[in-house]
Amino acid sequence: MTTQTHNPQIFPVNDNSWHDAILKKVGDNPNHRLNGYWKWLDENGRIKFIKYRLDHYEDGKFIKKSVLPVSRVNDQWIFRLSWKKNLPLYNLPELIKTTKKVVVLEGEKTTESAIKLLPDYCPTTYSGGFNSWKATDWKTLGGREVVLFPDNNKMAIVEFNKIAQYLISELKCDAKVVQLPEGLPHNWDVADRFPFEIDLVEFIESADAPEELSSFIDLKKDIKSKRWVHVGDSVRLYWDRKLKRTEVDKNINLWYKNDPTHTKGQAVVVLHEHRVDRVNSLSFLPIDREIITEGNKTFINAYRKKEFPEIKGDYDISIFRNHLWIMSDRDREAFDYLEDMIAHDLQKPEENRTWCLLLKSEQGVGKSVLFKMIEKLHGSFNCRWLETDELVDKYRPWLTRCYVAFVNEIDMSNEGKGSKRSKLARLKNLITEDTHSVEEKYINTFQHRCHYRFYLATNEGVPLDLARDDRRAMFIKINVLKRHLLEEDPDYFNKLWDFHYDDRKINEVHHHYKNVHKISAMFKPTVPLKTDAKSMLIHAGRDQAFKELDELFRSKEGVFKFDIVNSREVYEQIQMAEQEQQTMMRFMTERKITDWFNDISGFNFPKPFSKNVNGQQQRWWAIRNQDFWRQARNQDLMLIRAHFDGNLDPLHDKREQAKLFDEQTTSGGMYAN
């Protein structure tokens, strides 16, 4: 007797008899209607199996759908899925050759709709219902950017989060899950009618990391693989090498209750019993090392290097550079500095650029799309988009989750959390320093190592109050309007967004600024370019009282004619003028005057003195020629009193002054004592 095998076969080339087999199977029953079929191909484009959809009706009313398979076994068509494992992803040949971001959806019909609606992405799906994904071979997606787009169904969302976690942990993908908005019908998908205005691209680009699910089912295995690292300074935080994130101890204890073999004690106690790896603290430094050692301190490094394919031959990034030209307000010096900035951040990521970029314009000129392209250059998993309050809040968990940060609407006015002064101080610290205190609820404060790259944008008139000698911001005011760009090229923004979504073009931009662009000697990572717009911003944001004092300083009225003043004399002069002229300076205080002294880099003499021989001793400030008065030899009372008498001007030739004083002292003149 011959034993017949039941191994599935690839469909014969140019044999479409499977279609007739489906029609015969469906028959003429009006309550069963064929509603599409889909070919599942292998890597060579050959058909492995077919799926067809059958809609079921009763009394002319739709009841349910069935998606059924057709396989080839022993040269016959059979109506079951004979392939049991390593099933292909849908649209596999296109997945293999494309460089586009992959979007995984649920079901063939939905995926076909997405292929039409999302030409800048590569949609795919897996065979079976949402919980049958483990039978699919996902290796084609290894190391790639993948967005999971579930139907509006709670169980589907759970399973898509599981897929995302699998892709992250097993295939090193940058996987995220679309967060569906409220108000969508149950089971809604991309193939359905949109119940309200929906931007699918925005859904995909704002997708989040997968929610934590029950992947903690084998504590012994995780101990053996050294999955966990204890962050000692925080006491309660642990670094998860598998999911590349920190977790608090109570969550780890809770999640490992899903492990049937772990029945005694807290999971973190077991970790320490097995000598869990330990570091002092966390870092996010753009260097390709997991553990960083500085002196006797060790840091786990959360940075993930984004890989870019090698670019060979010619390339064209003119659309990007043209938009950068627009963002520089078509100023050659600013444009060159922006290009150097991008190149510096890619070529020398270990160096701390101690200033941020701040762009101001009317709405709609493309600040956000520039930032989104820069995000792709660094890898979205290394970046965060923030609100202003997140910069200045007491609890800032984002500090440990990025090294590049974007704020689309920066506004450091008095509204929101904290005073204007404290907000600016916090922002300055974030921009300049490379060690930051991190506070999280119920966690010990710990020191985090990172030098951040900040990209800020605003439509506000005065988003920041910058000091006169500010070295923390490169400010560009973009004067072009959206309508101007569209008048020059009606397709300007379509081309720009197409460029942004084309990963091949982003690769070319990365190649140019990483490997080709030569950073000019004029570029300084510690000194921003000072533009005319920045000078105007500094003046516009300057305290009104300071502006009034600036005017008195320039006019050299009263006590301001001297290099040396004190707050009481200035205050009395202002009060007298206010009584006589009813000026707007009646709210001036000595504290405000002292703040002005500091703002103009005044020099506070270390010891009080009296400008008259028998006068009262007071604190004095040099508001002009500060460098001269800082020198200890020039702080002699004889010189100071000579200045008040009009006999010493630091701007005059010092040799002539020395001769004058020699004559006065040797002849017993007014300064002899």
Residue pairs with C-beta under 8 A, 6 or more apart in sequence:
4 74
5 74
6 73
6 74
6 82
7 73
7 82
8 48
8 49
8 71
8 72
8 73
8 82
8 83
9 72
9 73
9 74
9 75
10 42
10 46
10 47
10 48
10 72
11 18
11 46
11 47
11 48
11 50
11 72
12 72
13 46
17 77
18 50
18 70
18 72
18 77
19 37
21 70
21 77
22 34
22 37
22 50
22 52
22 70
23 34
25 79
26 32
26 33
26 34
26 54
30 57
31 56
31 57
31 58
32 54
32 55
32 56
32 57
33 54
33 55
33 57
34 52
34 53
34 54
35 53
35 54
35 55
35 65
36 52
36 53
36 108
36 109
37 50
37 51
37 52
37 53
38 50
38 51
38 52
38 90
38 108
38 109
38 112
39 47
39 50
40 47
40 48
40 49
40 50
40 51
40 87
40 88
40 90
40 92
40 127
41 47
41 48
41 88
41 91
41 92
41 93
42 48
42 88
42 92
43 88
43 92
43 93
43 96
44 93
45 93
48 83
48 87
48 88
49 69
49 70
49 71
49 72
49 81
49 82
49 83
49 127
50 69
50 70
51 67
51 68
51 69
51 70
51 108
51 127
52 67
52 68
52 70
53 65
53 66
53 67
53 68
53 108
53 109
54 65
54 66
54 67
54 68
55 62
55 64
55 65
56 62
56 63
56 64
56 65
56 66
57 63
67 107
67 108
68 79
69 79
69 80
69 81
70 77
70 78
70 79
71 77
71 78
71 79
71 80
71 81
71 82
71 83
72 78
72 82
73 82
81 127
84 135
85 135
86 135
86 136
86 137
87 126
87 127
87 128
87 135
87 136
87 137
88 127
88 136
88 137
89 95
89 124
89 125
89 126
89 136
89 137
89 138
89 140
89 141
90 108
90 111
90 124
90 125
90 126
90 127
91 111
91 115
91 122
91 123
91 124
92 124
92 140
94 122
95 102
95 122
95 124
95 140
95 141
96 140
98 122
99 309
99 503
99 504
99 507
100 120
100 121
100 122
100 501
100 502
100 503
101 120
101 121
101 122
101 144
101 145
101 146
101 147
101 204
101 501
101 503
102 121
102 122
102 123
102 124
102 141
102 144
102 145
102 146
102 147
103 114
103 118
103 121
103 122
103 123
103 124
103 146
103 147
103 148
103 149
103 204
104 123
104 124
104 125
104 126
104 146
104 147
104 148
104 149
104 160
104 163
105 111
105 114
105 123
105 124
105 125
105 149
105 150
105 189
105 190
106 125
106 130
106 149
106 150
106 151
106 156
106 160
106 189
107 125
107 151
107 189
107 191
108 125
109 191
110 125
110 151
110 189
110 190
110 191
111 123
111 124
111 125
112 191
113 190
113 191
114 121
114 123
114 149
114 190
114 200
115 123
117 190
117 200
118 200
118 201
118 204
120 201
120 498
120 501
120 502
121 147
121 204
121 501
126 132
126 133
126 135
126 136
127 135
127 136
128 135
130 150
130 151
130 153
130 155
130 156
130 159
130 160
131 155
131 159
133 159
133 162
133 163
138 163
138 166
138 167
138 171
139 171
141 167
141 171
141 173
142 171
142 172
142 173
143 171
143 172
143 173
143 307
144 173
144 174
145 173
145 174
145 380
145 503
146 164
146 167
146 173
146 174
146 175
146 176
147 175
147 176
147 177
147 178
147 204
147 207
148 160
148 161
148 163
148 164
148 175
148 176
148 177
148 178
148 207
148 210
149 160
149 178
149 190
149 203
149 204
150 156
150 157
150 159
150 160
150 177
150 178
150 180
151 187
151 188
151 189
152 180
152 184
152 185
152 186
152 187
152 188
152 189
153 186
153 187
157 177
157 180
158 213
160 177
160 210
161 177
161 210
161 211
161 213
162 210
162 213
162 215
163 175
164 175
164 176
164 177
164 209
164 210
165 175
165 210
165 213
165 215
165 243
167 173
167 175
168 174
168 175
168 210
168 243
168 244
169 215
169 242
169 243
174 379
174 380
174 381
175 210
176 207
176 208
176 209
176 210
177 207
177 208
177 209
177 210
177 211
178 203
178 204
178 207
179 203
179 206
179 207
179 208
180 188
180 203
183 195
183 196
184 195
185 192
185 195
188 195
190 200
201 501
205 372
209 245
212 251
212 255
214 255
214 258
215 242
216 222
216 252
216 255
216 256
216 258
216 259
217 258
217 259
217 260
218 259
218 261
219 256
219 259
219 261
219 262
219 267
219 270
220 261
220 262
222 228
222 242
223 270
223 271
223 274
223 276
225 241
225 242
226 241
226 277
227 240
227 241
227 242
228 238
228 239
228 240
228 241
228 252
228 271
228 276
228 277
229 238
229 239
229 241
229 276
229 277
229 278
229 279
229 300
230 237
230 238
230 239
230 271
230 272
230 276
230 277
230 278
230 279
231 237
231 238
231 239
231 246
231 279
231 280
231 281
231 282
231 300
231 446
232 278
232 279
232 280
232 281
233 280
233 281
233 444
233 446
233 447
234 281
234 282
234 440
234 443
234 444
234 446
235 443
235 444
236 248
236 249
236 250
236 442
236 443
236 444
237 246
237 247
237 248
237 249
237 282
237 440
237 443
237 446
238 246
238 247
238 248
238 249
238 252
238 268
238 271
238 276
239 245
239 246
239 279
239 282
239 300
239 302
240 246
240 247
241 290
244 302
244 304
244 381
245 302
245 401
246 282
246 400
248 442
248 443
249 266
249 268
252 267
252 268
252 271
253 266
253 267
253 268
255 267
256 262
256 267
259 267
262 270
278 298
279 291
279 298
279 299
279 300
280 297
280 298
280 299
281 297
281 299
281 300
281 446
281 447
281 448
281 449
282 299
282 300
282 302
282 400
282 438
282 446
282 448
282 449
283 292
283 299
283 300
283 301
283 302
283 303
283 448
283 449
283 450
284 301
284 302
284 303
284 382
284 400
284 401
284 402
284 403
284 448
284 449
284 450
285 292
285 301
285 303
285 350
285 403
285 449
285 450
285 451
286 303
286 349
286 350
286 378
286 382
286 403
287 301
287 303
287 349
287 350
288 303
288 305
289 301
290 300
290 301
291 298
291 299
291 300
291 301
292 298
292 299
292 301
292 449
293 299
294 449
299 449
302 400
302 401
303 382
303 403
304 379
304 381
304 382
305 379
306 378
306 379
306 381
306 382
308 507
308 510
308 511
308 514
309 507
310 511
311 507
311 508
311 511
315 508
315 511
315 512
316 508
317 505
317 508
317 509
317 512
319 495
319 496
319 499
319 505
320 373
320 499
320 505
320 509
321 339
323 366
323 369
323 370
323 496
324 335
324 338
324 339
324 370
325 335
326 365
326 366
326 478
326 480
326 485
327 338
327 359
327 366
327 367
327 370
327 476
327 478
328 334
328 335
328 338
328 476
329 476
329 477
329 478
329 479
329 480
329 533
330 480
331 476
331 531
333 529
334 476
334 529
334 531
336 520
336 522
337 474
337 522
337 523
337 529
338 357
339 513
339 517
340 517
340 519
340 520
340 522
340 523
341 353
341 357
341 474
341 523
342 374
342 377
342 513
342 517
343 513
343 514
343 517
343 518
343 519
344 351
344 353
344 519
344 523
344 525
345 353
345 378
345 453
346 377
346 510
346 513
346 514
347 513
347 514
347 519
348 525
351 525
352 432
352 434
352 451
352 525
353 451
353 453
353 525
353 526
354 431
354 432
354 451
354 471
354 472
354 525
354 526
355 431
355 471
355 472
355 473
355 474
355 525
355 526
355 527
355 528
356 431
356 453
356 454
356 455
356 456
356 472
356 473
356 474
357 454
357 455
357 456
357 473
357 474
357 476
358 410
358 456
358 457
358 458
358 463
358 464
358 473
358 474
358 475
358 476
359 367
359 370
359 456
359 457
359 458
359 476
359 478
360 457
360 458
360 459
360 460
360 463
360 475
360 476
360 477
360 478
360 533
360 537
361 367
361 457
361 459
361 477
361 478
361 479
361 480
362 459
362 481
362 482
363 459
363 482
364 482
365 478
365 480
365 481
365 482
365 485
366 485
366 493
366 496
367 408
367 457
367 478
368 408
368 457
369 493
369 496
369 497
369 500
371 406
371 408
371 455
371 457
372 500
373 499
373 500
373 506
373 509
374 404
374 406
374 455
375 383
375 404
375 406
376 500
376 503
376 506
377 506
377 509
377 510
377 513
378 403
378 404
378 453
382 402
382 403
382 404
383 402
383 404
383 405
383 406
384 398
384 401
384 402
384 404
384 405
384 406
385 405
385 406
385 407
385 408
386 398
386 405
386 406
386 407
387 407
387 409
388 407
388 409
388 410
388 411
388 412
388 416
389 416
389 417
390 396
390 398
391 407
391 423
391 426
391 427
391 430
392 416
392 417
392 418
392 422
392 423
392 426
392 427
393 417
394 439
395 439
395 440
395 441
396 438
396 439
397 438
397 440
398 405
399 436
399 438
399 448
399 450
400 438
400 448
400 450
402 452
403 450
403 451
403 452
403 453
404 452
404 453
404 455
405 452
405 453
405 454
405 455
406 454
406 455
406 456
406 457
407 454
407 455
407 456
407 457
408 457
409 457
409 458
409 459
409 460
410 456
410 457
410 458
410 460
410 463
410 464
411 458
411 460
411 463
412 420
412 423
412 424
412 427
412 463
412 464
412 465
413 420
413 460
413 463
414 420
416 423
417 423
418 426
420 465
424 464
424 465
427 464
427 472
428 472
429 436
430 436
430 452
430 454
431 452
431 454
431 472
431 473
432 472
433 451
434 449
434 450
434 451
435 447
435 448
435 449
436 447
436 448
436 450
437 445
437 446
437 447
437 448
438 445
438 446
438 447
438 448
439 445
456 463
456 473
461 540
462 537
462 540
462 541
464 473
464 537
464 541
465 541
465 542
465 543
466 472
466 473
466 475
466 534
466 537
466 538
466 541
467 538
467 599
468 538
468 542
468 599
468 600
469 601
470 534
470 538
471 526
471 527
471 528
472 528
473 528
473 534
474 528
474 529
474 531
474 534
475 531
475 533
475 534
475 537
476 531
476 533
477 531
477 533
477 536
477 537
485 492
485 493
486 492
486 493
489 495
499 505
500 506
539 547
542 550
543 592
543 595
544 584
545 585
545 587
545 588
545 592
545 596
546 595
546 596
546 599
548 583
548 584
548 585
548 588
549 570
549 593
549 596
552 558
552 560
552 573
552 574
553 560
553 600
553 623
557 573
558 573
559 565
559 569
559 570
559 573
560 570
560 623
562 643
562 644
563 622
563 623
563 624
563 625
563 628
563 629
563 643
563 650
564 605
564 611
564 620
564 621
564 622
564 623
564 629
564 640
564 643
564 644
565 620
565 621
565 623
566 618
566 619
566 620
566 621
567 590
567 593
567 594
567 597
567 619
567 621
568 590
568 618
570 593
571 588
571 589
571 590
571 593
574 583
574 585
574 588
575 586
575 588
577 583
577 585
578 585
578 586
597 604
597 621
597 623
600 623
601 626
602 621
602 622
602 623
602 626
603 621
603 622
603 626
603 629
603 630
604 619
604 620
604 621
605 619
605 620
605 621
605 622
605 629
605 635
606 635
608 617
608 618
608 619
608 620
609 617
609 618
609 620
609 637
609 640
610 616
610 617
610 618
611 620
611 640
611 641
611 644
612 641
622 628
622 629
622 630
624 650
625 650
625 651
628 634
628 650
629 635
629 650
634 650
638 661
638 665
638 671
639 648
639 661
641 671
642 648
642 661
642 671
643 649
643 650
645 670
647 660
648 657
649 657
661 671
663 669
664 670
664 671
664 672
665 671
665 672
